[in-house]
Amino acid sequence: GPSVVGVTAQLYNGVSSGSGIIFSADGYIVTNAHVISGAGSVQVTTSEGAIYSAEVIGSDEKSDLAVLKIEASGLPAAVFGDSDDLRVGQTAIAIGNPLGLDLAGTVTAGVISALDREVEVDGRYMTLIQTDAAINPGNSGGALLNSSGQVIGINSVKIASSETEGLGFAIPSNVAVPIIRDLMTNGYVTGRASIGVSGEEISGRMASYYGVPQGFLVRSVTPGSGAEQS
């Protein structure tokens, strides 16, 4: 429980809140990329109520993972387990902050419903663990645990409609950890082609409201990339 934190991202049009997991005692935090997407600033709130400004070390939209860094030490780092050892029917425990920090540290439980479930998320396919442990908005980036308290998944997606219930999905720990370490070391996932820019789409409605052209807003250019050179 103490290894799960709240993540608050200040956006240009509001605030996004989610969850995160303390990856190392010296202040590295893992969360979902969509939780901090487009953020001007990010804050981390620990289970004890301490608030820290966070630096975004790296974010990977394809895997929906991001790494933050806060200036702290002696933090209660989570223990990551082996998601390849999971079996359908095993206990699954989700910890996070559904609907914001007012419900921080909420614990829900269920079972592993399926392994290697291919799910379409925003036009890309991800292979995820399926669980019926209750996952709600704000749980994103929080921990999915086994009965030993080891992180075996990072909660990322739920299917929400009036006709569905108990369809939550998590990034397997064995998929997440190498990407997390890559982001910590390099700031990006190595071995992939990259355009070298990050930003967001400016829709026609946004363009009209802000008086700017419709298209793609470049927020940052990756140092050393082809985009920077050109």
C-alpha positions in Angstrom: 0.0 0.0 0.0 2.6 2.6 0.9 4.3 2.0 -2.4 1.3 3.3 -4.3 1.2 7.1 -4.8 -1.1 9.7 -6.3 -0.1 11.4 -9.6 -1.6 14.8 -10.5 -0.8 16.4 -13.8 -1.6 20.0 -14.5 -2.9 20.3 -18.1 -3.5 23.4 -20.2 -7.3 22.7 -19.9 -7.5 21.2 -16.4 -6.1 18.5 -14.2 -5.5 14.8 -14.7 -5.2 12.5 -11.7 -4.0 8.9 -11.5 -1.9 6.6 -9.6 1.8 5.6 -9.6 4.1 3.0 -8.1 7.4 3.7 -6.2 9.9 1.8 -8.3 13.0 2.7 -6.3 13.8 4.1 -2.9 15.6 7.1 -4.4 12.4 8.6 -6.0 11.7 6.9 -9.3 7.9 6.5 -9.9 6.2 4.6 -12.6 2.8 5.5 -13.9 0.8 5.4 -17.2 1.8 7.7 -20.0 -1.8 8.8 -20.6 -2.0 10.1 -17.0 0.7 12.7 -17.7 0.2 13.3 -21.4 0.2 17.0 -22.2 1.1 18.0 -18.6 2.8 21.3 -17.9 3.7 20.1 -14.4 3.3 16.9 -12.4 3.0 16.3 -8.6 3.3 13.1 -6.6 1.5 12.6 -3.4 2.6 9.7 -1.1 0.4 7.6 1.1 1.5 9.7 4.0 0.3 12.9 2.4 3.7 14.3 1.4 3.6 16.2 -1.9 6.6 16.4 -4.3 7.1 18.1 -7.6 8.0 15.5 -10.2 10.3 15.5 -13.2 9.2 13.4 -16.2 12.2 11.2 -17.0 10.6 9.5 -19.9 7.2 8.6 -21.4 6.3 5.9 -23.9 2.8 6.1 -25.5 3.1 2.7 -27.2 3.4 0.8 -23.9 1.5 3.5 -21.9 4.3 3.7 -19.4 6.1 6.8 -18.0 8.8 7.3 -15.4 8.8 10.3 -13.0 11.5 11.4 -10.5 11.0 13.1 -7.2 13.7 14.4 -4.9 13.3 11.9 -2.0 15.1 9.0 -0.4 14.2 6.0 1.7 10.9 5.5 0.0 9.1 2.2 0.3 9.8 0.7 -3.2 7.4 -1.9 -4.5 8.5 -5.5 -5.2 7.8 -6.6 -8.7 6.9 -10.2 -9.3 7.0 -12.5 -12.3 3.9 -12.1 -14.4 4.9 -15.2 -16.5 4.0 -17.3 -13.5 0.4 -16.1 -13.4 -2.5 -18.5 -13.8 -6.1 -17.8 -14.6 -8.1 -17.8 -11.3 -5.3 -16.5 -9.1 -6.1 -13.7 -6.7 -5.6 -10.2 -8.1 -5.5 -7.1 -5.8 -5.7 -3.6 -7.2 -4.5 -0.5 -5.3 -4.9 3.0 -6.6 -6.8 6.3 -6.3 -10.1 5.9 -8.0 -11.8 9.3 -8.9 -8.9 11.2 -7.3 -6.9 11.6 -4.1 -10.0 11.7 -1.9 -10.2 7.9 -2.2 -6.5 7.4 -2.2 -5.2 3.9 -1.4 -8.4 2.1 -2.3 -8.0 -1.7 -2.4 -10.2 -3.9 -4.6 -9.8 -7.7 -5.2 -10.7 -10.2 -7.7 -9.0 -12.8 -9.9 -6.9 -13.0 -12.9 -9.5 -13.4 -15.6 -7.2 -14.0 -18.6 -3.6 -13.8 -19.7 -2.2 -12.3 -22.9 -5.5 -10.5 -23.8 -5.0 -8.4 -26.9 -6.9 -5.1 -26.5 -7.2 -2.1 -28.8 -6.4 1.1 -27.1 -6.5 4.4 -29.0 -5.8 2.7 -32.3 -2.9 0.5 -31.1 -2.9 -3.0 -29.7 -1.6 -4.0 -26.3 -1.2 -7.4 -24.8 -2.6 -7.2 -21.2 -3.6 -9.1 -18.1 -7.4 -9.1 -17.7 -8.9 -8.9 -14.2 -12.2 -8.4 -12.6 -10.8 -6.5 -9.6 -12.6 -3.1 -9.7 -10.5 -0.6 -11.7 -12.0 2.9 -12.0 -10.8 6.3 -13.4 -7.8 7.3 -11.3 -6.6 3.8 -10.8 -4.5 4.2 -14.0 -0.8 3.6 -13.2 -1.6 1.8 -9.9 -0.5 -1.6 -8.9 -2.1 -5.0 -9.6 -0.7 -7.4 -7.0 -0.6 -11.1 -6.3 -1.5 -12.5 -2.9 2.2 -12.0 -1.8 1.9 -8.3 -2.4 4.2 -8.3 -5.4 3.4 -6.1 -8.4 2.4 -8.3 -11.3 0.8 -5.6 -13.4 0.3 -1.9 -13.8 -3.4 -1.0 -14.2 -4.0 0.8 -17.5 -7.4 0.2 -19.1 -11.0 -0.7 -18.3 -13.9 -1.2 -20.6 -16.7 1.0 -19.2 -20.3 0.9 -20.4 -23.8 0.2 -19.1 -23.5 -3.3 -20.5 -20.1 -4.3 -19.0 -18.7 -5.0 -15.6 -15.4 -6.4 -14.3 -13.3 -5.9 -17.4 -10.0 -4.3 -16.3 -6.6 -4.7 -17.8 -3.1 -4.3 -16.6 0.4 -4.2 -18.3 2.3 -7.3 -17.2 5.2 -6.7 -14.9 7.6 -8.6 -17.1 6.7 -6.4 -20.1 6.8 -3.2 -18.0 10.1 -3.5 -16.1 12.5 -3.6 -19.1 10.7 -0.5 -20.5 10.8 1.3 -17.1 14.6 0.6 -16.9 15.0 1.9 -20.4 13.1 5.1 -19.7 15.2 5.6 -16.5 18.5 5.1 -18.3 17.8 6.8 -21.7 14.6 8.7 -21.4 13.0 6.7 -24.2 12.6 3.1 -25.3 15.6 2.1 -27.3 15.5 0.0 -30.5 12.4 1.8 -32.0 12.2 4.2 -34.9 11.4 7.7 -33.7 10.3 10.9 -35.4 11.8 12.9 -32.5 8.9 15.2 -31.7 6.2 15.0 -29.1 3.0 17.1 -28.8 -0.7 16.9 -29.4 -3.4 17.4 -32.0 -5.1 20.8 -32.2 -8.7 20.1 -33.3 -10.8 22.5 -35.2 -12.7 23.4 -32.1 -9.5 24.1 -30.1 -8.1 26.1 -33.0 -11.1 28.3 -33.1 -11.2 28.7 -29.3 -7.5 29.6 -29.0 -7.1 31.4 -32.3 -4.3 29.1 -33.5 -4.0 27.0 -36.7 -5.5 23.5 -36.7 -3.0 20.7 -36.9 -0.2 19.2 -34.7 1.3 21.3 -31.9 5.0 20.4 -31.3 5.7 20.7 -27.6 9.2 19.2 -27.5 12.0 17.9 -29.8 14.2 15.0 -28.8 17.8 16.0 -28.5 20.0 14.2 -31.1 17.0 13.1 -33.1 16.4 13.5 -36.9 13.7 16.1 -36.0 16.3 18.3 -34.2 18.8 18.0 -37.1 16.2 19.1 -39.6 
